[in-house]
Amino acid sequence: MKRTPTAEEREREAKKLRLLEELEDTWLPYLTPKDDEFYQQWQLKYPKLILREAGGVPAELHREVQEAFVTLHKRGCLSRDLVRIQGKDLLTPVSRILIGNPGCTYKYLNTRLFTVPWPVKGSNIKYHDAGIAAACQALLKLNNFLQIETIQAWEELVAKERANIDVVPVCIGPDFPRVGMGAFDGPDEVDIKNRSAYNVTLLNFMDPQKMPYLKEEPYFGMGKMALSWHHDENLVDRSAVAVYSHSCEGPEEESEDDPQQEGRDPDIWHVGFKISWDIETPGLAIPLHQGDCYFMLDDLNATHQHCVLAGLPPRFSSAHRVAECSTGTLDYILQRCQLALQNVCDVKDSGDVSLKSLEPAVLKQGEEIHNEVEFEWLRQFWFQGNRYEKCTDWWCQPMTQLEEMWRKMEGVTNTMLHEVRREGVPVGQRNEIVTAILASLTTRQTLRREWHARCQSRIARTLPEDQKPACRPYWEKEDPSMPLPFDLTDVVSELRALLLEAKP
């Protein structure tokens, strides 16, 4: 079933088409470090972008993080995601794994990733083996380092702004004075720490030589893209992003840029930046060498877009974020499920459920939570196959618990349907109940059909066995353990008919 694009998606696509029409057959200008005006443009138009060169990161940390990348890759822990864009399923060119605080998730392109937990203080995590445990420990160590660096950089920006000092862009090498740049609406100390409190990192890997096709950058002619122009999604407002980059090659030798070569060196990985939907300001293409880090501070992620431009060698990156987790943690969804099940008075051995209240608002809330746990958690998790088991069994028990709670909610829905079918129920009460639950059941039927089709799609069948999507929960029509059918078409039609009958 083809999904209708959202208003935001339509607007974004329209902006893109308008921009391409304005360009016609010309390229917008962009700058690299060999251009004289590169650093001036950086200071004026990209003042909240900071580069930290590899020499400023402790050598031992480099070694541990790069060993972690190799370990996770060799164990097969990174996977290409089957994401949903404008109603179409697409495989990402980049392989990924989310590592972070236990119970956190991160959602992008309609896909919820679940953290392989790093060993925060007080946690007791069983990893698949010692190598994966060491890798997660190294990435937590990197996260702590980048958090300190982010706070310091942010404080320096605020201090320079308050002193009204003009400074050069932050491009920090081992001996480079650590200074800020540009205009900045400075937050206070607590705000800075909160906006730098990275709770997840998204590890990325791509080998361009093994990709049969990579998109060309469409606006500036920057070359092949590993990641298209985008804003990072699902972040705390105005929070920072820190990215550690590692391309898999030997020690780089200093070489003079070819003065005849226009634009960026296509053999070297770059990160590209541009002001969103601006055709006047030149873009930037910043080369990324082994162990370089870059930081996006404050609202840079909202006002600017960035892309990753492929070089020749394979590359890992670790993108540390303050994920917006108000509706994205295990604790959150467990509390939501408990709220929905507060209306359950008793569950009999037969599975039949009795309810405390038939108030429409209570029933409506329960059915909305029923949909939330099914489509935002259970189906999202199992759509990604068994990939998480390669690293840890941390999510096994929580998913079992969520599925048990969801089964009780199926019983709640069944009880409500018995109530509206019961003879002698006042027409007004029946209509109130049907009106309260019909939208949720209609959505449930539509989404079940969509998820089932996605699991059976041709692209899903091409994935490795441990990554193939599972349509779970799923059951056949006559399954005696389930009170309601998987396909709710007849149920939704019956409820609509009841409303029509009640109309004068």
Disulfide bonds with the S-S distance in Angstrom:
none
